[in-house]
Amino acid sequence: METPATTAAGTAPAGKGPAHALVLDDDKKLAAQLEALLEDANFKVTVGAKAWDGLLLMGLLDAKPAQPPIVPDLLIVDALLPDRKGFEVLGRVRQAEHTQRVPIILMAGPEAKVPEFALFDANACLKKPFDADAFLGAVIKVLGLE
């Protein structure tokens, strides 16, 4: 269901069209659900299953990307990706000048201790499983649309 808050959430700064969200999660079902929620909130969404996918897209690897690096308006990262931990992704994003201000939502499984993640540069942390309202609430919060 679209609300004024979710409609506004997907608007890029300075009216440059839809905001771009990058979702990194190897759980295909969850990634598809997040993609659908973000698209319903007017985001353009790119999904990757590995840390490498996102780091390459953002130009944060030594490998030369096939296209110019993207700087998403929002990054959603799973804490445990198959090739790297989400914390490593956050560290690289925060170290690079062109991505250091990207709002980040870190998602963690039930065994993770969410309060500790504040040390890893996330703007918000969601403990899995979470519902659509909690997710969209975190998106609105990290984008400063409260």
C-alpha positions in Angstrom: 0.0 0.0 0.0 1.4 3.4 -1.0 1.4 6.1 1.6 2.7 9.7 1.2 5.8 8.6 3.2 6.6 5.7 0.9 5.9 7.7 -2.2 8.3 10.4 -1.0 10.9 7.8 0.0 11.8 6.9 -3.6 12.4 10.4 -4.7 16.0 11.2 -5.4 17.5 14.5 -4.2 16.9 17.6 -6.3 14.1 15.8 -8.3 16.5 13.7 -10.3 13.9 10.9 -10.8 13.5 7.8 -8.7 16.1 7.2 -6.0 18.3 4.2 -6.5 18.5 1.4 -4.0 21.2 -1.3 -4.0 20.2 -4.6 -2.2 22.9 -7.1 -1.4 21.5 -10.4 -0.1 22.0 -14.0 -1.2 18.5 -15.0 0.0 16.7 -14.7 -3.4 13.3 -14.8 -1.8 14.1 -12.0 0.6 15.9 -10.0 -2.1 12.8 -10.2 -4.3 10.5 -9.1 -1.5 12.7 -6.1 -0.7 12.9 -5.3 -4.4 9.1 -5.3 -4.7 8.7 -3.2 -1.6 11.2 -0.6 -2.8 9.8 -0.5 -6.3 6.3 0.1 -4.8 7.9 3.0 -2.9 9.1 4.4 -6.3 12.8 3.3 -6.1 14.9 2.0 -8.9 16.4 -1.2 -7.5 19.5 -3.2 -8.3 20.0 -6.5 -6.6 23.2 -8.4 -6.0 23.7 -11.8 -4.3 27.4 -11.2 -3.3 29.4 -8.4 -1.8 31.5 -8.5 -4.9 28.5 -7.5 -7.0 27.8 -4.4 -5.0 31.5 -3.4 -4.6 32.1 -3.7 -8.3 29.0 -1.7 -9.2 30.0 1.1 -6.8 33.6 1.1 -8.1 35.1 -0.1 -4.8 37.2 -3.0 -6.2 40.5 -2.9 -8.0 38.8 -4.6 -11.0 37.6 -2.1 -13.6 33.8 -2.0 -13.8 32.2 -2.4 -17.2 30.3 0.9 -16.7 30.8 4.0 -14.6 30.4 3.4 -10.8 27.0 3.9 -9.4 26.4 5.7 -6.1 23.1 4.4 -4.7 20.8 6.7 -2.7 20.3 3.7 -0.3 22.3 0.5 0.3 20.7 -2.5 2.0 23.3 -5.2 3.0 23.0 -8.6 4.5 25.5 -9.1 7.4 26.6 -12.5 6.0 27.1 -12.7 2.3 28.7 -15.7 0.7 31.9 -14.0 -0.3 32.4 -11.4 2.4 30.8 -10.2 5.6 28.4 -7.2 5.3 30.7 -5.4 7.7 33.5 -5.4 5.1 31.1 -3.9 2.6 30.2 -1.2 5.0 33.9 -0.4 5.7 34.7 -0.1 2.0 31.6 2.1 1.4 32.5 4.4 4.2 36.2 4.7 3.2 35.5 5.8 -0.4 34.9 9.5 -0.9 32.2 9.0 -3.5 30.1 6.5 -1.3 30.9 7.5 2.2 27.5 9.3 2.8 25.3 6.6 1.3 22.7 5.6 3.9 23.0 1.9 4.8 20.6 -0.6 6.3 22.3 -3.7 7.6 20.2 -6.8 7.9 21.2 -9.5 10.4 20.0 -13.0 11.1 18.4 -13.8 14.5 21.8 -15.0 16.0 23.4 -11.6 15.4 23.6 -9.0 18.2 22.1 -5.9 16.5 23.4 -3.2 18.9 27.0 -4.1 18.1 26.4 -3.2 14.5 26.5 0.5 15.3 30.3 0.1 15.3 30.2 -0.9 11.6 28.9 2.3 10.1 25.3 1.2 9.4 22.6 3.9 9.7 20.1 1.3 10.7 20.0 -2.4 11.5 17.2 -4.8 11.1 17.1 -8.2 12.7 15.7 -11.0 10.5 12.9 -11.8 10.2 11.3 -8.4 9.9 8.0 -7.2 8.3 7.4 -4.8 5.5 6.4 -2.0 7.9 9.7 -2.3 9.9 11.7 -2.3 6.7 9.9 0.7 5.2 10.2 2.5 8.5 13.9 2.0 8.5 14.1 3.2 4.9 12.2 6.4 5.8 14.3 6.9 8.9 17.7 6.6 7.2 16.7 8.8 4.3 15.6 11.5 6.9 12.0 11.5 5.8 10.4 11.1 9.2 
